[in-house]
Every structure is written in structure tokens, then in C-alpha cells.
Amino acid sequence: MGIKKCFGFFLPLLRNKYSLTLICFFVWLVFFDSNNLIERAFNLRKGHRLEKDKVFYEEKIKEDRAKLEELKSNLENLEKFAREQYLMKNDNEDVFIIEKW
């Protein structure tokens, strides 16, 4: 008697062939289909993450192009960049690196 009381609402649905078909179709779409809802949600999250990465890398490309133009336009900037980034020096110079700890 307790089971009928708990599942009293669902029993008429399970007896109807149309509602049973609809339930089976819904379960198929959620779990078993190649384009199921779980995979779709995962792909949507992944797409949003890739869009954020795309915006970040486009900004990074703009910055790098601006630096490249600056380096190509002026020889002094090229020398400054080489000294700062690659620790290059002239023959008569000494380079001291001071690290903070």
C-alpha cells in the first residue's frame, strides 16, 4: 500500500503508452544520444572559455604588434629591448643583475 501511495501519481503515466514513450525519449536525449544534454552543456562551457581565451590572445597580439612596430621604427628602442630582455651588453660594459628576495 505504501508504494502505491508514493508512486500514485506516476502509475497512470506509466500505463499510458504516449507518456511512457515521451519519458523514454527524454531519457534517451539526456543520457544516451550522441548530442545529449550533458555533452551540450559541457561544450557550451568550453565554448565560453574559448571565447574568453580568444579575446585575451587578440589583446596580446595587439600589444605584441605595437612592440614590434616600435622596435622596427627606432634602433635605440631595439638596443634598449635587447639589453632589458636578453641582458645583452657592449664589449666595454659589465651587467649587474639585482634580484629582490
Protein Blocks (a to p, Z undefined) as FASTA:
>chain_A
ZZmmmmmmmmmmmmpmklmmmmmmmmmmmmmmmkbfklmmmmmmmmmmmmmmmmmmmmmm
mmmmmmmmmmmmpmklmmmmmmmmnopacfkbccdddddZZ
